[in-house]
């Protein structure tokens, strides 16, 4: 059975049984109509996914894999903040009148910084170090730029990646300040698992572990019945990730470079309301 399902079930059960509600606090998110969107949460969740064993996608309900990859490439490859360059409308609620999310996500990765050996953006810096200096322990990217927070449509949730090479294996840590378990939990895991595979392929390495560290791990009040229904299901086998063997350039990957073999998730037709 899918290990991603097992972790989702375990974390959600812990939140529902032992989590803390914020109903006595003023909260920023709102439901359509203006009602406050409260959550029950737990702090400091750590999940480890060995990408050599299986691809960490849920089967309890379908994760839109192609859309996940499309958004990942929008952020990490195109380094874009323009929602018109996405194939989905998931960022429309946070876009300004020009269709951008301000100085957020891909914008931060595209800014060039001065290093001792030249000017690089954060992605190209990591790619250079993976190829030329794999023993480097400073391969870190960050989207949480305090100077630009006031000009972001949304402060980044998944905000930091740390890359580390052991032998011929690329491992990584994803830090996330806030995680909506129903809406985006597996979405983020799938995206950054693909990113580790991309970085590894572009650097002649093998993808190893993805460690996902979540500070505020929560379930929204209106999502509780849906989560309870999902975690009562029996996980199905994880699919196999197939990557186009001809693509080795990080900037040559497209959504069609990736496909899942044997993905058979449970049907899920319920509408998921998103708090904004």
C-alpha positions as CSV (number, residue, x, y, z in Angstrom):
1,X,0.0,0.0,0.0
2,X,1.1,3.6,-0.6
3,X,3.4,4.9,2.1
4,X,2.1,8.4,1.4
5,X,-1.4,7.2,2.3
6,X,0.0,5.7,5.5
7,X,1.6,8.9,6.6
8,X,-1.5,10.9,5.6
9,X,-3.7,8.7,7.7
10,X,-1.4,8.7,10.7
11,X,-0.9,12.5,10.7
12,X,-4.6,13.2,10.3
13,X,-5.6,10.8,13.0
14,X,-3.2,12.4,15.4
15,X,-4.5,15.9,14.5
16,X,-8.1,14.9,15.0
17,X,-7.4,13.1,18.3
18,X,-4.8,15.3,19.9
19,X,-4.7,18.6,17.9
20,X,-5.4,22.1,19.2
21,X,-8.3,24.2,17.9
22,X,-7.9,27.9,17.2
23,X,-11.6,28.7,17.6
24,X,-10.7,31.1,20.4
25,X,-8.4,33.1,18.2
26,X,-8.8,35.7,15.5
27,X,-7.7,34.1,12.2
28,X,-6.8,35.5,8.8
29,X,-8.4,32.9,6.4
30,X,-12.0,33.2,5.4
31,X,-14.5,31.0,3.8
32,X,-16.7,32.2,0.9
33,X,-19.2,34.5,2.6
34,X,-16.7,35.8,5.1
35,X,-16.9,33.3,8.0
36,X,-13.6,32.7,9.7
37,X,-11.9,29.5,8.6
38,X,-10.7,27.8,11.8
39,X,-8.4,24.8,12.1
40,X,-7.4,22.0,14.4
41,X,-3.6,21.6,14.2
42,X,-0.5,19.9,15.5
43,X,3.0,21.4,15.5
44,X,6.3,20.0,14.1
45,X,5.4,17.1,11.8
46,X,8.3,15.3,10.1
47,X,7.6,12.8,7.3
48,X,10.4,10.9,5.4
49,X,9.9,9.5,1.9
50,X,12.5,7.2,0.3
51,X,12.2,8.0,-3.4
52,X,14.1,4.9,-4.2
53,X,11.3,2.7,-2.9
54,X,8.2,4.4,-4.3
55,X,6.8,7.6,-5.5
56,X,4.9,9.3,-2.6
57,X,1.5,9.9,-4.1
58,X,-1.8,9.3,-2.3
59,X,-4.3,6.7,-3.5
60,X,-7.0,7.6,-1.0
61,X,-8.1,10.2,-3.5
62,X,-6.6,11.4,-6.8
63,X,-3.8,13.9,-6.7
64,X,-3.7,15.9,-10.0
65,X,-0.2,14.8,-10.9
66,X,0.2,16.8,-14.2
67,X,-1.1,20.0,-12.5
68,X,1.4,19.4,-9.6
69,X,4.3,19.2,-12.1
70,X,3.0,22.1,-14.1
71,X,3.0,24.4,-11.0
72,X,6.4,23.0,-9.9
73,X,8.0,24.0,-13.2
74,X,6.2,27.4,-13.1
75,X,8.0,28.1,-9.8
76,X,11.4,26.3,-10.2
77,X,12.0,26.3,-13.9
78,X,10.2,29.3,-15.3
79,X,10.7,31.2,-12.0
80,X,7.5,32.9,-12.8
81,X,4.9,34.8,-10.7
82,X,2.5,35.3,-13.7
83,X,-0.6,33.1,-13.3
84,X,-1.3,33.2,-17.0
85,X,1.7,30.9,-17.5
86,X,-0.1,28.2,-15.4
87,X,-2.4,25.6,-17.0
88,X,-4.7,25.7,-13.9
89,X,-6.4,28.5,-12.0
90,X,-5.2,27.6,-8.5
91,X,-3.4,30.9,-7.9
92,X,-6.1,33.2,-9.3
93,X,-7.5,34.1,-5.9
94,X,-4.1,35.6,-4.9
95,X,-3.3,37.3,-8.2
96,X,-3.4,41.1,-8.6
97,X,-5.0,43.0,-11.5
98,X,-2.0,42.3,-13.7
99,X,-2.3,38.5,-13.1
100,X,0.8,38.2,-10.9
101,X,1.2,37.0,-7.3
102,X,3.8,39.8,-6.7
103,X,7.3,39.0,-5.5
104,X,6.4,35.5,-4.4
105,X,7.5,32.0,-5.2
106,X,9.1,31.8,-8.6
107,X,10.0,35.5,-8.5
108,X,12.3,34.9,-5.6
109,X,14.0,32.0,-7.3
110,X,14.8,34.1,-10.3
111,X,16.5,36.9,-8.5
112,X,20.3,36.8,-9.1
113,X,22.6,37.1,-6.1
114,X,26.3,37.8,-5.9
115,X,28.5,34.9,-4.8
116,X,32.3,34.7,-4.7
117,X,32.4,33.1,-8.1
118,X,29.8,35.2,-9.9
119,X,26.1,36.1,-10.1
120,X,23.5,33.3,-9.9
121,X,19.9,32.8,-9.1
122,X,19.1,30.2,-6.4
123,X,18.2,27.4,-8.7
124,X,21.3,27.7,-10.9
125,X,23.5,28.1,-7.8
126,X,22.3,24.7,-6.5
127,X,22.6,23.0,-9.9
128,X,26.2,24.3,-10.2
129,X,27.1,23.1,-6.7
130,X,25.6,19.7,-7.2
131,X,27.7,19.2,-10.3
132,X,30.9,20.8,-9.2
133,X,30.9,20.7,-5.4
134,X,28.6,17.9,-4.2
135,X,30.3,17.9,-0.7
136,X,28.9,21.4,-0.2
137,X,26.7,21.7,2.9
138,X,25.3,25.2,1.9
139,X,23.0,24.1,-0.9
140,X,19.9,25.9,0.5
141,X,17.1,27.8,-1.3
142,X,14.6,30.2,0.5
143,X,11.5,31.8,-0.7
144,X,10.8,33.6,2.5
145,X,12.4,37.0,1.9
146,X,11.2,39.3,4.7
147,X,12.0,42.4,2.6
148,X,9.5,41.4,0.0
149,X,6.7,39.9,2.1
150,X,4.5,43.0,1.8
151,X,4.6,42.7,-2.0
152,X,3.6,39.0,-2.1
153,X,0.1,37.8,-2.9
154,X,0.7,35.0,-0.4
155,X,3.6,34.4,1.9
156,X,5.2,31.1,0.8
157,X,4.0,28.0,2.6
158,X,6.6,25.6,1.3
159,X,9.5,28.0,1.6
160,X,12.9,26.3,1.9
161,X,14.8,23.4,0.4
162,X,18.1,22.0,1.7
163,X,19.9,19.7,-0.7
164,X,22.6,17.2,0.5
165,X,24.6,14.6,-1.4
166,X,25.7,11.3,0.3
167,X,27.8,9.3,-2.1
168,X,25.9,9.3,-5.3
169,X,22.5,10.0,-3.7
170,X,20.7,13.3,-3.5
171,X,18.6,13.9,-0.4
172,X,16.6,17.0,0.4
173,X,14.6,18.6,3.2
174,X,11.5,20.6,2.5
175,X,10.5,23.1,5.2
176,X,6.9,24.2,5.2
177,X,5.5,26.8,7.6
178,X,1.9,25.9,7.1
179,X,0.1,22.8,5.6
180,X,-3.6,22.4,4.8
181,X,-3.7,18.6,5.0
182,X,-6.8,18.0,2.8
183,X,-6.2,20.5,0.1
184,X,-2.4,20.6,-0.5
185,X,-0.6,18.0,1.7
186,X,0.1,15.4,-1.0
187,X,0.3,18.1,-3.7
188,X,3.4,19.5,-2.1
189,X,4.9,16.1,-1.4
190,X,4.5,15.1,-5.1
191,X,5.9,18.3,-6.4
192,X,9.1,18.3,-4.3
193,X,9.6,14.6,-4.9
194,X,9.6,15.4,-8.6
195,X,12.0,18.3,-7.9
196,X,14.5,16.0,-6.2
197,X,14.3,13.6,-9.2
198,X,14.9,16.5,-11.6
199,X,17.8,17.9,-9.6
200,X,19.3,14.4,-9.3
201,X,18.9,13.6,-13.1
202,X,20.4,17.0,-14.0
203,X,23.4,16.3,-11.8
204,X,24.1,12.7,-12.5
205,X,22.9,11.5,-9.1
206,X,20.3,9.2,-7.7
207,X,17.2,10.6,-6.0
208,X,17.2,9.5,-2.3
209,X,15.2,10.8,0.6
210,X,12.8,13.7,0.8
211,X,12.3,14.8,4.3
212,X,9.2,17.0,4.8
213,X,9.1,19.2,7.9
214,X,5.8,21.0,8.6
215,X,5.5,23.6,11.3
216,X,1.7,24.2,11.5
217,X,0.0,21.1,10.2
218,X,-3.7,21.6,10.2
219,X,-7.2,20.5,9.1
220,X,-9.8,23.2,8.4
221,X,-13.1,22.9,10.3
222,X,-15.2,22.4,7.2
223,X,-12.8,19.7,6.0
224,X,-13.1,17.4,9.0
225,X,-15.9,15.2,7.6
226,X,-14.0,14.8,4.3
227,X,-10.8,13.9,6.1
228,X,-12.6,11.4,8.3
229,X,-14.0,9.7,5.2
230,X,-10.7,9.5,3.5
231,X,-8.7,8.0,6.4
232,X,-11.3,5.3,6.7
233,X,-10.3,3.9,3.3
234,X,-7.8,1.2,2.6
235,X,-4.7,2.5,0.8
236,X,-3.9,1.1,-2.6
237,X,-0.5,0.3,-4.1
238,X,1.7,3.2,-5.0
239,X,2.3,3.8,-8.8
240,X,5.7,3.9,-10.4
241,X,7.2,7.2,-11.6
242,X,8.5,7.1,-15.2
243,X,10.8,9.9,-16.3
244,X,11.7,10.5,-19.9
245,X,15.3,9.0,-20.1
246,X,16.3,11.4,-22.9
247,X,15.9,14.5,-20.6
248,X,19.0,15.4,-18.5
249,X,18.8,19.2,-18.7
250,X,16.9,20.7,-15.8
251,X,15.4,23.3,-18.1
252,X,14.3,20.8,-20.7
253,X,11.8,19.0,-18.5
254,X,8.1,19.5,-19.3
255,X,5.0,18.1,-17.7
256,X,5.0,15.4,-20.3
257,X,8.5,14.2,-19.2
258,X,6.8,12.5,-16.2
259,X,4.1,9.9,-16.0
260,X,2.7,7.5,-13.4
261,X,2.4,3.8,-14.2
262,X,-0.3,1.9,-12.3
263,X,-1.9,4.8,-10.6
264,X,-5.4,3.7,-9.4
265,X,-6.7,6.1,-6.7
266,X,-10.1,5.9,-5.0
267,X,-12.8,8.0,-6.6
268,X,-13.5,11.3,-4.9
269,X,-16.2,13.6,-6.2
270,X,-16.8,15.8,-3.2
271,X,-16.1,19.5,-3.6
272,X,-13.3,20.8,-1.4
273,X,-13.8,24.4,-0.3
274,X,-10.6,26.5,-0.1
275,X,-10.1,29.1,2.6
276,X,-8.5,32.3,1.3
